[in-house]
């Protein structure tokens, strides 16, 4: 009979812990971004279809190259589906050294797309032009037969809100 109370207390404590969300998938998932240091992903937000949210990925990217770059194309890929990302902050695609830009990837047309309440890996592909003054002062894609367009792969792993 003495052990009956102990078991009842353990069940009550477990019920409280589970009810508080301590054992939800969100509490065990960590958001992480892997990118080269030259084009850093500072933070990101990944939302799904739940609670009236528009499925989207918001990414804050910083230029750590040491010179200006022109971001010309960014794609987000989940499994086999890929969508373009657009610049939200800043008036143009050129990012000064040390500058940040906010990108938005609209995931509504992605099929399949990450489901709310899960953790998803999304591959990113950044295409940019090297705008280093001494080499490519006009910030053009090609000049004198040289190509200044480059690609950087990255990925994020995050909880889908």
Secondary structure, DSSP 8 states (H G I E B T S, - for coil): -HHHHHHHHHHHHHHHHHHTTTTSHHHH---EEE--TTEEEEEEEEE-SGGG---EEEEEEEE-SSS-EEEEEEEEEETTEEEEEEE-SSSSSEE-TT-EEEEEEE-TT-SS---TTSEEEEEEEEEEEE--TTT-TT--SEETTEE-EEEEEEEEEEE--
